[in-house]
Amino acid sequence: MLVTSAALVQLRVGFSAAFNRGMGNVVTLADKIATTVPSSTASNLYGWLGAIPGLRKWIGEREIQKVSENDYTIKNEPFELTIGIKRTDIEDDNYGVYTPMMEAMGESTALHKEERVAATVKAGFTEKCYDGKSFYNEAHKVGEEVYSNMSDAKLSADSFSAARESMMSLKNDQGKPLNIVPDILLVPPALEREARMILEADLINGTTNVNKGLAKVEVWTELADQPTQWYLLCTKRSLKPFIFQEREKAKFVSLTKENDENVFMRDEYLYGVSARDGVGYGFWQMAYGSTGTTAG
């Protein structure tokens, strides 16, 4: 191929199409469990996290609900992936071998959100949320009460029931039920069989399975490195358990002009993707996590 401006434009269109195909090839789970929040600065302060108020009977003047003050901040970080193609590969019509690579780049870009959110899910036993305690913790304080949203129990029908009861029993700082009903049991591949037995089998040990249909099983390969951990989540509220903060959406970019340094100095055309985002935690009340290290 003769390397001209028109040829490079045509090549970019083809590579961009391959990239977009790759993006579409990936089925993601992150959107089900994480709320995407737009960002326009280097970081976002979530000072309003901390209270889930409810309506009250209007007697006299309005009662102003004070927004809980905290300094929970999610910072945005930059990410990139770049592929270089030599001019000689284009001249020799070898550029076709790069099309699958561009498609793979699209797949990697789509999986970026998965990887970020999954890492946040797993880190919740140590990483802090808005109340200064780890996201999964035995001592979250709400008003005068202390609640737990964590365990070390292995996944079983009994531990699932205990986690579900714990989430559904939560109250706000006024002592009113939060009406949280978990809808997703999130597990690694190693726990798929057990999870489906708990929530999909008609019978367990010859008796009616009372847990059938109480939540949906979601098996996430991103959790494969933590084969005993499991999570019960409420994802039907406006704010899901986890936050994906989007400063700059992933976009396909290129450097192919003759006066670009990479072309002038190295005779190489660059194609890549860049993104900027952050991850963090929403209300701990929307999640229950277990390390699964103890039989129970």
C-alpha positions in Angstrom: 0.0 0.0 0.0 1.2 3.5 -0.8 1.2 5.4 2.4 -0.8 8.6 1.8 -3.0 10.7 4.1 -6.1 9.2 2.5 -4.7 5.7 3.0 -4.0 6.4 6.7 -7.5 7.8 7.2 -9.0 4.7 5.6 -6.8 2.5 7.8 -7.8 4.4 10.9 -11.5 3.9 10.1 -10.9 0.2 9.7 -9.0 -0.1 13.0 -11.6 2.0 14.8 -14.3 -0.3 13.5 -12.4 -3.3 14.8 -11.9 -1.6 18.1 -15.6 -1.0 18.4 -16.4 -4.6 17.5 -14.1 -5.7 20.3 -15.9 -3.4 22.7 -19.2 -5.0 21.7 -17.9 -8.5 22.2 -17.7 -8.3 25.9 -20.6 -9.0 28.2 -20.1 -6.9 31.4 -21.3 -7.3 35.0 -20.0 -4.1 36.5 -23.0 -2.1 35.3 -25.3 -4.3 37.3 -23.5 -3.6 40.6 -21.8 -0.2 40.2 -23.4 3.2 39.6 -21.6 5.2 37.0 -21.1 8.8 38.2 -19.9 11.5 35.8 -16.9 13.5 37.0 -15.6 16.9 35.8 -12.6 17.4 38.2 -9.6 15.5 39.4 -11.7 13.9 42.2 -15.2 13.9 43.6 -16.2 14.5 47.2 -19.2 12.3 48.3 -20.0 14.3 51.4 -23.7 13.4 51.2 -23.0 9.7 51.8 -23.9 8.7 55.4 -27.7 8.9 55.7 -30.7 7.4 54.0 -33.6 9.5 55.2 -37.2 8.6 55.0 -40.5 10.6 54.7 -42.2 11.7 57.9 -45.7 13.0 58.7 -45.7 16.7 58.1 -46.5 18.4 61.4 -45.6 22.0 61.8 -42.6 23.2 59.8 -40.5 21.0 57.5 -37.7 19.1 59.3 -34.5 19.8 57.4 -32.5 16.6 57.0 -28.8 17.5 57.5 -26.4 16.0 55.0 -23.9 13.9 57.0 -20.5 15.5 56.7 -17.6 13.2 55.7 -14.6 13.5 53.5 -15.0 10.4 51.4 -13.3 11.3 48.1 -12.8 9.2 44.9 -9.8 10.3 42.8 -9.6 9.8 39.1 -6.6 8.0 37.6 -5.4 7.9 33.9 -5.2 4.6 31.9 -3.9 3.9 28.4 -3.1 1.2 25.9 -1.0 1.9 22.8 0.0 -0.2 19.7 2.7 0.9 17.3 2.7 -0.1 13.6 5.8 0.4 11.4 5.4 2.2 8.1 7.0 -0.8 6.4 4.2 -3.0 7.6 1.7 -0.7 5.9 3.8 -0.4 2.7 4.1 -4.2 2.6 0.4 -4.7 3.2 1.0 -6.5 6.5 -1.4 -4.1 8.4 -4.1 -6.8 8.3 -2.5 -8.7 11.1 -3.1 -5.7 13.4 -6.9 -5.8 12.9 -7.4 -8.6 15.4 -5.1 -6.7 17.8 -7.3 -3.6 17.5 -10.3 -5.8 18.2 -8.5 -7.2 21.3 -7.8 -3.7 22.4 -11.5 -3.0 22.3 -12.2 -6.0 24.4 -9.5 -5.0 26.9 -11.1 -1.5 27.1 -14.5 -3.0 27.8 -13.0 -5.2 30.5 -11.2 -2.2 32.1 -14.4 -1.3 34.0 -14.9 -4.9 35.0 -11.4 -5.1 36.4 -11.6 -1.8 38.3 -15.0 -2.6 39.9 -14.0 -6.2 40.7 -10.9 -5.1 42.5 -13.0 -2.7 44.5 -15.5 -5.5 45.5 -12.7 -7.7 46.7 -10.8 -4.9 48.6 -13.8 -4.0 50.6 -12.6 -6.0 53.6 -9.8 -3.6 54.1 -10.6 -0.4 52.1 -12.6 2.2 53.9 -16.0 3.6 52.9 -17.6 6.9 53.9 -17.9 6.2 57.6 -14.1 5.6 58.0 -14.5 1.8 58.5 -13.8 -0.9 55.9 -16.7 -1.3 53.5 -17.4 -4.8 54.9 -17.2 -4.4 58.7 -18.8 -5.7 61.9 -19.1 -2.3 63.5 -20.9 0.2 61.2 -22.6 2.7 63.5 -26.0 4.2 62.6 -27.4 6.5 65.2 -27.1 4.6 68.4 -27.1 1.2 66.7 -24.1 -0.9 65.4 -24.6 -3.1 62.4 -22.5 -5.7 60.6 -22.3 -6.4 56.9 -19.6 -9.0 56.9 -18.9 -12.6 57.9 -16.3 -15.3 57.5 -18.8 -18.1 57.0 -18.5 -20.4 54.0 -21.4 -20.1 51.5 -24.3 -22.3 52.5 -28.0 -22.1 52.7 -27.7 -21.1 56.3 -25.1 -18.4 55.8 -27.0 -17.0 52.8 -30.2 -16.8 54.9 -28.2 -15.1 57.7 -26.8 -12.5 55.3 -30.2 -11.8 53.8 -31.8 -11.4 57.2 -29.0 -9.0 58.3 -29.5 -6.8 55.2 -33.2 -6.7 55.4 -33.1 -5.9 59.2 -31.1 -2.6 58.7 -32.6 0.6 59.9 -31.7 4.3 59.4 -30.6 6.7 62.1 -34.3 7.4 62.9 -34.9 3.7 63.7 -37.0 3.1 60.6 -36.5 0.0 58.4 -34.5 0.7 55.2 -36.5 -1.9 53.3 -33.4 -3.3 51.6 -33.9 -6.5 49.8 -30.8 -8.1 48.2 -31.2 -9.3 44.7 -27.8 -10.6 43.6 -25.6 -13.4 45.0 -22.2 -12.7 43.5 -19.7 -15.6 43.6 -16.5 -16.8 42.0 -16.5 -19.8 39.6 -15.5 -22.1 42.5 -18.8 -21.4 44.3 -21.1 -21.5 41.3 -22.4 -25.0 42.0 -23.2 -24.2 45.7 -24.8 -20.9 44.8 -27.1 -22.4 42.2 -28.0 -25.2 44.6 -29.0 -22.6 47.2 -31.1 -20.4 44.9 -32.2 -22.5 41.9 -32.7 -26.1 43.2 -36.3 -27.2 44.0 -35.1 -29.5 46.8 -32.3 -29.5 49.3 -31.6 -32.7 51.2 -35.1 -33.9 50.2 -37.0 -30.9 51.5 -38.4 -27.8 49.8 -35.8 -25.2 49.0 -37.2 -22.1 50.7 -34.4 -20.0 49.3 -35.2 -20.7 45.6 -35.6 -17.5 43.6 -34.8 -15.1 46.5 -31.8 -13.7 44.5 -30.1 -14.1 41.2 -26.8 -15.9 41.0 -24.0 -14.0 39.2 -20.8 -15.8 38.6 -17.9 -13.5 38.0 -14.6 -14.7 36.6 -12.9 -11.6 37.9 -13.3 -13.2 41.4 -11.5 -16.4 40.5 -8.5 -15.4 42.6 -10.6 -15.3 45.8 -12.4 -18.7 45.5 -14.0 -18.6 48.9 -15.4 -15.1 49.0 -19.0 -14.4 48.2 -21.2 -11.3 48.3 -24.9 -10.5 48.6 -25.9 -7.2 47.0 -28.9 -4.9 46.7 -28.7 -3.4 43.2 -32.2 -2.0 42.6 -31.8 1.3 44.4 -30.7 4.6 42.7 -27.2 4.1 44.2 -25.7 0.7 43.8 -23.1 -0.7 46.3 -20.1 0.4 44.2 -19.3 3.6 42.3 -17.5 3.9 39.0 -16.5 7.5 38.5 -16.1 8.5 34.9 -13.9 11.5 34.2 -13.1 10.7 30.5 -14.7 7.8 28.6 -12.4 5.5 26.8 -11.7 6.7 23.3 -9.8 5.5 20.3 -7.0 7.9 19.3 -4.1 7.9 16.9 -0.8 9.7 15.9 -0.3 9.3 12.2 0.7 12.8 10.8 4.1 13.1 9.1 5.2 15.7 11.6 4.2 13.7 14.7 7.4 12.8 16.5 6.8 9.0 16.4 6.4 9.1 12.6 9.3 11.5 12.0 11.8 9.9 14.4 10.8 6.2 14.4 8.7 5.8 11.2 6.0 4.4 13.4 2.2 5.1 13.5 0.6 4.9 17.0 -3.0 3.8 17.8 -4.4 3.6 21.2 -7.0 4.2 23.8 -7.1 6.5 26.8 -9.4 6.8 29.8 -9.6 8.5 33.2 -11.8 7.2 36.0 -12.0 6.3 39.7 -13.8 3.6 41.7 -15.1 3.5 45.3 -17.9 2.6 47.6 -21.5 3.7 47.9 -23.7 2.8 50.9 -22.3 -0.2 52.8 -25.9 -1.1 53.6 -26.3 -2.3 50.0 -23.8 -5.1 50.3 -22.8 -8.0 52.5 -19.4 -9.7 52.1 -18.0 -12.9 53.5 -14.4 -14.2 53.3 -15.8 -17.7 53.3 -13.0 -19.1 55.5 -15.0 -20.7 58.2 -17.6 -23.4 58.0 -20.9 -22.3 59.2 
